[in-house]
Amino acid sequence: MTSEINKPALTMTAVKAACDKAPAGPKKDAALKHYRAAEKAQTAKNHTDMNKELGAAQHALG
């Protein structure tokens, strides 16, 4: 159970780091929009939406 709780936090950290390292532009803007939505979902304990938004953020940076 502990690994399931820590995994999303690590993903949030990894996505935030990728957003911070990305060059300025529309891809970074889109990724940050999804990252912020993921933060809101995490606060609401909605892990399904959080994971969806994190995936969208990673895809936007791709």
Secondary structure, 3 states (H helix, E strand, C coil): CHHHHHHHHHHHHHHHHHHHHCCCCHHHHHHHHHHHHHHHHHHCCCHHHHHHHHHHHHHHHC
